[in-house]
Amino acid sequence: MTKEFIEKMKEELLAQKKTILASLADQSDDMRELVKTVESGDEADVAADAIDRTLLTSLGAQDANRLQQINNALERIYQGKYGRCVACGKEIPEERLMALPYALLCVGCASAQERKNR
């Protein structure tokens, strides 16, 4: 996986995060102030910040889950582990990451997990 592709995915993840936070900020003035605090920090520091936990409790379950997945994917980028399946260690195809930038599993492992959960 090229550095250019990973940088493109990082930009996509940050854009998705910004969209979720903007939606949250539109809901109230208090949340707008929290979002400003989050946006002014370094992404790596913000991922672990207590403010994120406050935001997550204010979001709907679906947005909270997606924001957490985005933060986790950004952390994997910073750690140099982005694009590797957490189950088998194989590289996740770029096409899958383009469709789901915060994917944790390759297609094979994701399918196996879905079958297991049925």
C-alpha positions as CSV (number, residue, x, y, z in Angstrom):
1,M,0.0,0.0,0.0
2,T,1.5,3.3,-1.0
3,K,2.0,6.4,1.2
4,E,-0.1,8.4,-1.2
5,F,-3.1,6.0,-0.8
6,I,-2.7,6.0,3.0
7,E,-2.6,9.9,2.9
8,K,-5.7,9.9,0.7
9,M,-7.5,7.6,3.2
10,K,-6.4,9.8,6.1
11,E,-7.9,12.8,4.4
12,E,-11.1,10.9,3.8
13,L,-11.3,9.8,7.5
14,L,-10.7,13.3,8.7
15,A,-13.4,14.6,6.4
16,Q,-15.9,12.1,7.7
17,K,-15.0,12.9,11.2
18,K,-15.4,16.6,10.5
19,T,-18.9,15.9,9.0
20,I,-20.0,14.0,12.1
21,L,-18.6,16.7,14.5
22,A,-20.2,19.5,12.4
23,S,-23.6,17.7,12.6
24,L,-23.2,17.5,16.3
25,A,-22.1,21.2,16.6
26,D,-25.3,22.2,14.8
27,Q,-27.4,20.5,17.5
28,S,-26.5,22.9,20.3
29,D,-24.2,25.8,21.4
30,D,-22.6,23.7,24.2
31,M,-21.7,21.0,21.8
32,R,-20.4,23.6,19.4
33,E,-17.9,24.7,22.0
34,L,-16.8,21.1,22.7
35,V,-16.3,20.5,18.9
36,K,-14.1,23.6,18.6
37,T,-11.9,22.2,21.4
38,V,-11.6,18.9,19.6
39,E,-10.9,20.4,16.2
40,S,-8.1,22.7,17.6
41,G,-6.1,19.7,19.0
42,D,-3.7,17.3,17.3
43,E,-5.6,14.3,15.8
44,A,-3.4,11.8,17.7
45,D,-4.0,13.5,21.0
46,V,-7.6,14.1,20.4
47,A,-8.3,10.5,19.8
48,A,-7.6,9.6,23.4
49,D,-9.0,12.8,24.9
50,A,-11.8,12.8,27.5
51,I,-13.7,15.3,25.2
52,D,-14.1,12.5,22.7
53,R,-15.9,10.4,25.3
54,T,-18.2,13.3,26.1
55,L,-19.0,13.7,22.4
56,L,-19.6,10.0,21.9
57,T,-22.2,10.0,24.7
58,S,-24.0,12.8,22.9
59,L,-24.1,11.2,19.5
60,G,-26.6,8.6,18.4
61,A,-25.4,5.1,18.6
62,Q,-24.7,4.8,14.9
63,D,-22.7,8.0,14.7
64,A,-20.9,7.2,17.9
65,N,-19.8,3.9,16.5
66,R,-18.7,5.4,13.2
67,L,-16.7,8.2,15.0
68,Q,-15.0,5.6,17.2
69,Q,-14.1,3.5,14.1
70,I,-12.7,6.6,12.4
71,N,-10.6,7.5,15.4
72,N,-9.3,3.9,15.6
73,A,-8.4,4.0,11.9
74,L,-6.6,7.3,12.3
75,E,-4.7,5.7,15.2
76,R,-3.7,2.7,13.0
77,I,-2.4,5.2,10.4
78,Y,-0.2,6.9,13.0
79,Q,1.0,3.5,14.2
80,G,1.8,2.3,10.7
81,K,-0.8,-0.6,10.9
82,Y,-3.5,0.8,8.6
83,G,-4.7,-1.5,5.9
84,R,-3.9,-4.8,7.7
85,C,-6.6,-7.2,8.7
86,V,-6.7,-7.4,12.5
87,A,-7.7,-11.1,12.4
88,C,-5.3,-12.6,9.8
89,G,-2.7,-9.8,9.2
90,K,-3.2,-9.8,5.5
91,E,-3.4,-6.6,3.6
92,I,-6.9,-5.3,3.1
93,P,-7.6,-4.5,-0.6
94,E,-7.6,-0.8,-1.5
95,E,-11.0,-1.1,-3.0
96,R,-12.4,-2.3,0.3
97,L,-10.7,0.6,2.1
98,M,-12.0,3.1,-0.4
99,A,-15.6,1.8,0.3
100,L,-15.1,1.6,4.0
101,P,-12.0,3.6,5.1
102,Y,-12.2,2.3,8.7
103,A,-12.4,-1.4,7.8
104,L,-10.7,-3.7,10.3
105,L,-11.1,-7.0,8.5
106,C,-10.3,-8.3,5.0
107,V,-13.3,-9.6,3.0
108,G,-12.6,-13.2,3.9
109,C,-12.4,-12.5,7.7
110,A,-15.4,-10.1,7.6
111,S,-17.5,-12.8,5.8
112,A,-16.4,-15.4,8.3
113,Q,-17.4,-13.1,11.2
114,E,-20.8,-12.4,9.6
115,R,-21.5,-16.2,9.3
116,K,-20.4,-16.7,12.9
117,N,-22.7,-14.0,14.1
118,R,-25.8,-15.4,12.4
